[in-house]
Amino acid sequence: MTPHIISEIGHAALRVRDLAAAEEFATNILGLHLTDRTDDGLWFTHGGPHHSLQYLASDEDALDHVGLVAPDAEAVAEARKRVEAAGLRIVEDGPLGPGVQDGFAFQDSYGFVFEIYSQMTDVKPDRAAGVLRPQRLGHFNFFVPDPRRMEKMLTELFDFRVSDRIEEGVFLRCNVDHHGIGVFPGHGRIHHCAWEYPTIVEIGAIADLIDARGESVLWGPLRHGMGRNIATYVQEPSGLVVEFYCDMERIYDDARHVPGEWSYDGHKWVSLWGPHLTPEGFAELGLPPGTRES
């Protein structure tokens, strides 16, 4: 069987006005390991790939790009062929930064930049005692004016599959995880990045850590109906929402899976345990795509 064009979620790269605050959050809340530093950039990993999170000093808080991992160089080449055939703009013929060893980057119709690659330098950082380091970067949620348009791009160009729908919103997967990308109606922002932890014990420990700093989580913990992941949300200094989650639904048989059709009526789609609806203003949070020269 031909492998799908994208096999996993790779990394997020953020432009930030306060690089020091971003470093403190990544180190002390996310528990990530710093792998590279320049005067205007920081690269962090959860362990394994050179980076799963990148910060770039900027005069704006915005999304620079997200990275999607292809299984091999052949898949990268096919991805580029499809992107060019779709008329989308190539913004870089090679890697966007250190660590990535192949690939290209393009800009979608909403201004979001995606880096497609198959190879990244491997690192094996020591795990400091007591650090709550995530297992991986698991998914992104985008809010865009026409969710079906982004869905079409992700399914037709990169072989994402539909896991569940809720009216115009959709959860898409690139592997067995229920979703790698969520797309919902909104004004053109990346709403959140999500980090996977082993169990609810780690999720609770992070909430305790945030409380000990005199701060509060935005929402959670709760178990979502769509995806069934246990999640807690916070906001990092740039304004991006960060989700800590565990125990997500897995879909092992694409042929037999029938996407669910959910409704906003009631609370089960978002919270199985009770009517823990999203806090006021929660959907308006996140970051716009960074400005780029044509």
N, C-alpha and C positions, 0 to 999 in steps of 0.2 A: 504494500500500500504506500502511495506517495505521501511523505510527511506533510503536515500542514506548514504553511509559510512561517507562521510565528508559533513558537513553542513555550515561551514564558515571558513574564514581565521582567524588565531589566533594571531600569533606574529612573530617577527623576532628577532634573537639574533645575534649580530655582535661582532667579535673580533676586538679590536681597539688598536692602539699604543698610541693614545693620548686620555685618558679617560676624561680629563678635557674639551677638545675641544668638545668631543661627548656630554658631559653633557650640555655644553653651547648651542649647536645646538638644542638638544632635548627640552630644557627648553624655549629658547628665539625665536626659529624659529618654531619648531613643536608645542610648547605650551603644551607639555605633563607634567603630574604630576609625581614626583618622589615618588615611593611607597616603595622602599627597597634599601639599600646601604650596601655594604661590602667594604673591602679594595681593592678588584679587580673586583667589579661588581656593575652595576646600573640597576634598573628596573623601567620602566616608563609605565604609563597608560594614555589612552585618557579619561578614566572614565568607571567604571564597572568592567572589569576583572583586576586581580592583575597586569598584565603587557601585553602590546602589543608591547613593544620594550625593548630589553635587550642589554646592553653593557658589554663586558668582557675585562678587561685589558690584553693585549697580546703583543708579539713581532711581530705580523703580523696583517695587516688589511685584514679581511676575514669574510666570513659567517660562523658562528658556526652552526646554524640550523634555520629552520622555523617551526612554529607550525600550525597544522591543527586541527580543532575542529570537533569531531564526536558528533552526537546527544545524545548518551548514552553509557553506559558501554558495552552493547551488540554489538554496532557498533565498539567500540574499539577492542573487542575480535575478531570480524570478520575481522577487518583490519589486526590484527596481524596474524591471520590464513592465509590470502591471501599473506601477505608479506613473511612469512616463506615458503609458497608453491612456491613462485616465486624465492626463493633462495637468497633473499637479506639479508644483514647482520644486525642483531639486535645489536645496540651499547649500549642500555640501557634498562633494564627490567622495569624501573619505570620512574618517572619524572626526567627531566634534571636539575631542579632548583626549587627555592621557588615559591609558588603560585599554581603550577600545582598539582592536587590531584590524578591523575590516569594516565594510559597510558604507552607508550613505545616510543622508538626512533629507527630508522633504517637509513642505509646509502644506497643511490641509486647507480647505476652503474657509475655515474659521480663524486661521492664523496660527494654529497649534503646530509645533514642529515635532516630528517623530524621527528618531534615529533608529535605523534598522541595522543589526549587526549579528554576527554569529560567534565572534571570538573576543574575549576580554582577558587581560592578564590576571592570573590567579594569585591571590595572596592568602596567607594563613595567619591572621593576627592571633596573638595570645588572648585568651578569654580572662579578663580581670575578675577576681573574686567579687561576688556580689553584684556584678553588672547584669542588668536585665536586657540582654541583647536579643533582638528579634531573629527568627529563623530566616526570614526573607521579606522583600518587598512584594506584596501579593496582588494589589490591584489599584486602579485609578477610577474615579468617578468624574465625568465631565457633564456640565450643564450647557446646552447649546440651543439655539433657536429652532433647529429642525433635527431632532434626534434621529429620525429615520435616515437622514442624509449621512450622518456619521456612521450609523449602523451599516449602511450600504457600503461605505468605504472599507470598514473593518472586516465585513464578511466577504465581500467580493475580492478585495485586494490581498487580504492577509488570512483568510480562511477562519476567522472567528465564527463561533457557532452560538445560536440563541439558546440561552438557558431558561429565562423567564421574561415575561413582559408584564408591564403595568401601564395600560393605556399607551401613551407615546413613549414611555420609558422602557429601557431594555437592559438586561444583564447579558453580557457576552463572555464566552470562555475561549481560551486558546490551548487549554490542556484539561486535566480532569477537575480542576477547581471550578466551582459553580460560576465564578466570574473573575475575569482579569481586567475588564473594563465595563463600567456602567455608564449609560448615556441617558440623560434626562432633560426635559425642557428647561431652558434658562437663558441667561444673557451672554453666554460665551465665556465660561470660566472652567478651570479645573477646580473642582470642589474639594476633593480630598485624595490623599495617598494613604494606603493601608499597609500596615506591617503585621505579619503573622507571628504569633507566639505559641508555645506548646499547649498551654492550658489556661483556664480561667484564673488559676492561681497567679500567674504572671500578670494578667490583666488587672487583677485586684491590687497587686503589689505596685504597679505603675500608678494606679489611682491614689494609693496611699502616699506614694512619693510626691505626687502633685499636691496633695493635701498638706503634706509636711512643709511644702514651700509657701504655704499660705495662698494657694491658688485652687481653682476648681476645674473639674472636667466640664466640657460643654454638654455632654449627654451620655448616659449609660451608667453601669453596664446593662445591656439588654440583649435578647436573642432576636435577630431579624427573622421574619417569615421567609422572605426571598433570600435564599442562600444559607439560611439557618446558622450563620456565624454569630458568635457571641462578641459584642463590640462595645467599645468605649471610645469617645471622641474628645480630642483636645484641639486647641488652636496654637500653632507655632508662631514665632515672632513676625514672620512675613505676612501672616494672615491666612495661610493655607491651613485647612483642617487636616488633622492627622487621626487616623483610625488605628486602634490597637485591637486585633481580633484573634480568635481561635475557633476551631471546630467548624469549619466551613463544609457545606455539602460538597461531595465529590460526584462527578458524573463520568462513569467508566465506559459506557456504551453509547456512542453518538447515535447509532442507528435506532436504538430503542427509546431514546429519550424524547419525550413530548414536552415542549416548552409550556410552562404554566401560564395561565392568563389571570393575573391578579387585578384587584380593584382597590382604589383609594378609600372605598367605603370601609369603615371600621379600622382596626389597628393591627390586624394579624399580619399584613404584608410587611410591616415595619417592626412590630414588637409582639412576639408570641406570648410573652409573659404577662402582658397587661397593656393598658392604654397609654403607653409611654411615647406619645407623639413627639415629632421633632420640635425642639424649642423654637420660639419665635425668632425669625431672622436667620435661622440655621442654613436654609437653602440659598441665602444671599451671600454666604461667605465663600472664600476661595480666592484664586488668583487668575487674572486675565493672561492671555498669551503675551509674551514680551514683544516690544516693537522691534521690527527688523527692516533693514534697507531692502528695497526691491532689487 
